[in-house]
Amino acid sequence: MNVNPVQLFDVDSSTFSYILVADDNTSAVIIDPVERHWQRDLAHLERLGLKLAYVLETHAHADHVTSAGKLVDVTGARAAVPSGCGIMPAEVQLKDGDVIRFGADERIEVLHTPGHTAGSVSYVWRGNVFTGDTLLIDGCGRTDFQSGSSQALYDSVIGKLFALPDTTRVWPGHDYKGQSVSTIGWEKRHNARLANRSKEDFGALMAALKLPKPILMDIAIPANQNLGLPHGA
Amino acid sequence: MNVNPVQLFDVDSSTFSYILVADDNTSAVIIDPVERHWQRDLAHLERLGLKLAYVLETHAHADHVTSAGKLVDVTGARAAVPSGCGIMPAEVQLKDGDVIRFGADERIEVLHTPGHTAGSVSYVWRGNVFTGDTLLIDGCGRTDFQSGSSQALYDSVIGKLFALPDTTRVWPGHDYKGQSVSTIGWEKRHNARLANRSKEDFGALMAALKLPKPILMDIAIPANQNLGLPHGA
């Protein structure tokens, strides 16, 4: 049975957030929520009649601020984050292979997929993978800051994400071209940066990108390591 | 089992298009595709490994041009449209109660829901309803052109859409506030225009709106009545 998430978009930062609805229609999990949309996202949960069980982060974002802390405060949900991202206030610190349970019978598996940042994870749920900034549609996240490593990203994608079944649906953390979803099979065959490329080639390609620093980075990373809440609050 | 569509967005006209994936992962239907995104939408179908069975329209749109004709030409899919919308080149002309079948076991039921336009329909599939411009999240479509009627829209929403189960997920044709999905139960209780309002009140409210004419209207309606293809082509 094909079960998809509800995909939400932030136009300013081209960020996707996702609501995963339990099959028993009682509860949900949100992945990578964006600060300025916290009321919109609560309204979605209310309209769908769902209790928020967890707020998950794929990593400490550099381009937008999370609403995780706010959602936790308002709903009583638990924040669950990658243990390697320095997000200290989160109740649950996740490591590779951990399983998050919600609803009557939902299992989300944690895959540690470093490369965009050293702590980045992906989440696997019912034939879907939420890849954050590790694997994008026909691309991948940058690897030049926050302990990023093109070598690690290559190993994460080729060794872990491309080992998932070809029909697995890929839901990225961003898209800048209006694209929404892909599959592992398509990315294995066609991804412009990673398909049919050696680790050396990939490293050279990433080193040549010379990307500007994200405008919000110096604000966003410390804020996100505090779940988006003001420090000292 | 909760099965959601893939929801796609056009930023220019705030239009949602939807891909409904058959459970056997072989084929799909697209609802209300937008002209300028036809290549994006084909790429989605290719990435998901799906053959396009049908292109559906909820009505002849006034604010954007459809890619239906283009998608039919390129993929061999069939266009299925409401019989009351004057979209003459479409192979299948739908009426209330018709059922569209695709994949091994998929059924889409057609509900004639006039009011935004006289021909408008909604589509019901696996606990989801695609309401076009009849019912929006916390609102509804305008009723002041294209044989629109606030009386007819009221009867469509109260009599047909609100008769669906409360848990039915509502996927609108547009949203202008970043909202994505609602439920029949929530709209029955809270919709700002239609919840707990008499037909007379609703008529007065709609008559007082005095909305400007859509910029693209004189181009879009004739184009959409030809499935978005150039006339004489």
Chai-1 contact restraints between the chains, C-beta under 6 A:
chainA,res_idxA,chainB,res_idxB,connection_type,confidence,min_distance_angstrom,max_distance_angstrom,comment,restraint_id
A,M1,B,M1,contact,1.0,0.0,6.0,A-B,restraint_1
A,M1,B,D23,contact,1.0,0.0,6.0,A-B,restraint_2
A,N2,B,V21,contact,1.0,0.0,6.0,A-B,restraint_3
A,N2,B,D23,contact,1.0,0.0,6.0,A-B,restraint_4
A,N4,B,N4,contact,1.0,0.0,6.0,A-B,restraint_5
A,V6,B,S180,contact,1.0,0.0,6.0,A-B,restraint_6
A,V6,B,V181,contact,1.0,0.0,6.0,A-B,restraint_7
A,L8,B,S180,contact,1.0,0.0,6.0,A-B,restraint_8
A,V21,B,N2,contact,1.0,0.0,6.0,A-B,restraint_9
A,D23,B,M1,contact,1.0,0.0,6.0,A-B,restraint_10
A,D23,B,N2,contact,1.0,0.0,6.0,A-B,restraint_11
A,R40,B,G178,contact,1.0,0.0,6.0,A-B,restraint_12
A,R47,B,S182,contact,1.0,0.0,6.0,A-B,restraint_13
A,R47,B,T183,contact,1.0,0.0,6.0,A-B,restraint_14
A,R47,B,W186,contact,1.0,0.0,6.0,A-B,restraint_15
A,L48,B,T183,contact,1.0,0.0,6.0,A-B,restraint_16
A,G178,B,R40,contact,1.0,0.0,6.0,A-B,restraint_17
A,S180,B,V6,contact,1.0,0.0,6.0,A-B,restraint_18
A,S180,B,L8,contact,1.0,0.0,6.0,A-B,restraint_19
A,V181,B,V6,contact,1.0,0.0,6.0,A-B,restraint_20
A,S182,B,R47,contact,1.0,0.0,6.0,A-B,restraint_21
A,T183,B,R47,contact,1.0,0.0,6.0,A-B,restraint_22
A,T183,B,L48,contact,1.0,0.0,6.0,A-B,restraint_23
A,W186,B,R47,contact,1.0,0.0,6.0,A-B,restraint_24
